[in-house]
Amino acid sequence: MGTGIVWLVISMGAFVGTHFLLAHRLRAGLVARLGAGGFQGIYSLVAFATFGWAVTVFGWLEPAPMLWDGQALFPWLLATVLTYAVIALFLASVIGNPALAGAKVSGLSTIIPTGVFRITRHPMMFSFALWAVTHIIIAPSPRTIILSSGIILLALLGSHFQDGKKRALHGQEWGAWMKRTPFWPDLTQLGGLGQAWLWALPVWLLVTWLHIPMAQVPAGLWRWIVLP
């Protein structure tokens, strides 16, 4: 294992580890000393710094060798379809999501889940995890696997720990919500995304187009479109 890969593991470990330390073990003490706003500032600063460190190291490393040909037709189509689903899942998660910071939880035990919450109670976090999976599919190099795996780990463990924290804070309100909504996505309920499937189309086209100037790689359908 090269030195660069070791540093990427260390930097991603710092990103994931400091998140859990600040969001759980150290949160109460820091909020008591700095207030909610001060804590959020420290949390954001550390997150940006550690993730920026990881992305910088990632950029220094060569992308090869690949474990399989992610540019072949099937991996590319699979990643393209998943990316569309990721965007629909994310868009559906920003409205009425009780898992978001500061969201209203009072009365949650009386609500029957609808829409995206019939799929999972953590749609935003799973959108992040699936976004990372798509990058492993099309660019299965050691550096991509390490960076993406850190994001997947943070999303899944973060969701799990969030359930525990919200259950401790809100008791039966969150407990009832957990019983009515699945943790792991129920793919039979994908119709619950409703209009998000339509909203996702222009966003998906824009995001995949932006991949060209930002990453120098055409994503999604842009791979087969000759741009001027």
C-alpha positions in Angstrom: 0.0 0.0 0.0 1.5 3.3 -1.1 2.0 6.3 1.1 -0.7 8.3 -0.7 -3.3 5.6 -0.1 -2.4 5.5 3.6 -2.9 9.3 3.8 -6.2 8.9 2.1 -7.3 6.3 4.6 -6.1 8.6 7.4 -7.9 11.7 6.1 -11.2 9.8 5.4 -10.9 8.3 8.9 -10.5 11.8 10.3 -13.6 13.0 8.4 -15.8 10.1 9.6 -14.3 9.9 13.1 -14.6 13.6 13.9 -18.2 13.6 12.7 -19.2 10.9 15.1 -17.2 12.5 18.0 -18.7 15.9 17.4 -22.2 14.8 16.6 -22.6 12.4 19.5 -19.9 12.1 22.2 -18.8 15.8 22.4 -22.0 17.5 21.2 -23.6 18.2 24.6 -20.5 19.7 26.2 -19.7 21.9 23.2 -23.3 23.1 22.9 -23.2 24.0 26.6 -20.0 26.0 26.2 -20.5 27.5 22.7 -24.2 27.5 22.2 -26.0 25.8 19.3 -24.6 28.3 16.7 -21.1 28.0 18.0 -21.2 24.2 17.9 -22.6 24.2 14.4 -19.8 26.5 13.3 -17.1 24.2 14.8 -18.8 21.1 13.4 -19.0 22.6 9.9 -15.4 23.9 10.0 -14.0 20.5 11.0 -16.2 18.7 8.4 -15.0 21.0 5.6 -11.4 20.8 6.7 -11.2 17.0 7.0 -13.2 16.3 3.8 -11.2 18.9 1.9 -8.0 17.1 3.1 -9.3 13.8 1.8 -10.3 15.3 -1.5 -6.9 16.9 -1.9 -5.1 13.6 -1.2 -7.6 11.9 -3.6 -6.6 14.3 -6.4 -2.9 13.6 -5.8 -3.3 9.8 -6.4 -3.4 8.1 -9.8 -6.9 6.6 -10.5 -5.5 3.2 -11.8 -5.5 0.3 -11.4 -9.3 -0.4 -11.8 -10.8 -3.6 -10.4 -13.1 -3.8 -13.5 -14.0 -1.7 -16.5 -16.3 0.8 -15.1 -16.6 2.5 -18.5 -18.2 -0.5 -20.1 -21.8 -0.3 -21.1 -23.5 -2.2 -18.2 -21.6 -0.5 -15.3 -22.2 2.9 -16.9 -25.9 2.3 -17.5 -26.3 1.0 -14.0 -24.6 4.0 -12.5 -26.7 6.4 -14.7 -30.0 4.9 -13.5 -28.9 4.9 -9.9 -27.8 8.5 -10.1 -31.3 9.5 -11.3 -32.8 7.5 -8.4 -30.4 9.2 -6.0 -31.4 12.7 -7.1 -35.1 11.8 -6.9 -34.6 10.3 -3.4 -32.7 13.4 -2.3 -35.3 15.9 -3.6 -38.1 14.0 -1.9 -36.1 14.0 1.4 -35.9 17.8 1.8 -39.6 18.4 2.6 -41.3 17.1 5.7 -38.3 15.0 6.8 -38.4 14.5 10.6 -34.8 13.3 10.6 -33.5 16.7 9.6 -31.9 18.9 12.2 -34.5 21.1 13.9 -37.4 19.3 12.3 -40.7 19.0 14.3 -41.0 15.6 16.0 -43.9 16.3 18.3 -47.0 14.3 17.1 -44.9 12.1 14.8 -46.3 9.0 16.5 -49.8 9.8 15.1 -48.5 10.2 11.4 -48.8 7.4 8.9 -45.8 7.5 6.6 -46.4 8.4 3.0 -44.3 9.1 0.0 -40.6 8.7 0.3 -40.9 7.6 4.0 -42.6 4.4 2.9 -39.2 3.6 1.2 -37.0 4.6 4.2 -37.0 6.9 7.1 -33.5 8.2 6.2 -33.9 9.1 2.5 -31.3 11.8 2.4 -28.6 9.7 4.0 -29.3 6.8 1.7 -29.1 9.2 -1.3 -25.6 10.0 -0.1 -24.7 6.4 0.2 -26.1 5.4 -3.2 -24.3 8.4 -4.8 -21.0 7.0 -3.4 -21.9 3.5 -4.7 -22.4 4.9 -8.3 -18.8 6.2 -8.2 -17.4 2.8 -7.1 -19.3 1.2 -10.0 -17.9 3.4 -12.7 -14.4 4.1 -11.2 -13.4 1.1 -9.1 -9.9 2.3 -8.3 -8.5 2.1 -4.8 -8.7 5.8 -4.2 -12.4 5.9 -5.3 -13.3 2.9 -3.2 -11.7 4.4 -0.1 -13.3 7.8 -0.5 -16.7 6.5 -1.4 -16.6 3.8 1.3 -16.1 6.5 3.9 -19.2 8.4 2.7 -21.2 5.1 2.7 -20.0 4.3 6.2 -20.8 7.8 7.5 -24.3 7.7 5.9 -25.3 4.3 7.2 -23.8 4.5 10.7 -24.9 8.1 11.0 -28.5 7.0 10.3 -28.3 4.2 12.8 -26.9 6.5 15.5 -29.4 9.2 14.7 -32.2 6.7 15.4 -30.7 6.0 18.8 -30.3 9.7 19.6 -33.8 10.7 18.5 -35.3 7.7 20.3 -33.5 8.8 23.5 -34.7 12.5 23.0 -38.2 11.9 21.8 -39.1 8.5 23.2 -42.4 7.1 21.8 -42.7 9.7 19.1 -39.6 8.4 17.3 -40.1 4.8 18.4 -43.5 4.7 16.7 -42.0 6.3 13.6 -39.3 3.6 13.5 -41.9 0.8 13.7 -43.8 2.3 10.8 -40.9 3.2 8.5 -38.1 0.9 7.3 -34.4 1.6 7.8 -33.2 -0.2 4.7 -34.9 1.1 1.5 -38.0 -0.9 0.5 -37.6 -1.0 -3.3 -41.2 -2.1 -3.7 -42.3 1.3 -2.6 -40.3 3.3 -5.2 -43.6 4.8 -6.5 -43.6 6.7 -3.2 -41.2 9.2 -4.8 -44.1 10.4 -6.8 -43.4 13.8 -8.5 -39.8 13.7 -7.3 -39.2 11.4 -10.3 -40.2 14.4 -12.6 -38.4 17.0 -10.6 -35.3 14.9 -10.7 -35.0 15.0 -14.5 -33.8 18.6 -15.0 -31.6 18.4 -11.9 -30.1 15.1 -13.1 -29.3 16.6 -16.5 -27.7 19.7 -14.9 -25.7 17.7 -12.3 -24.4 15.2 -14.9 -23.6 18.0 -17.3 -21.6 19.9 -14.5 -19.6 16.7 -14.1 -17.9 17.6 -17.4 -16.2 21.0 -16.4 -15.8 19.9 -12.7 -14.4 16.4 -13.1 -13.4 16.5 -16.8 -15.5 13.4 -17.3 -19.0 13.3 -19.0 -21.6 11.6 -16.8 -24.9 10.0 -17.5 -26.4 10.5 -21.0 -23.8 13.2 -21.8 -21.4 10.4 -22.5 -23.2 9.7 -25.8 -23.9 13.3 -26.7 -21.3 15.2 -28.7 -21.0 18.6 -27.1 -19.8 21.7 -29.1 
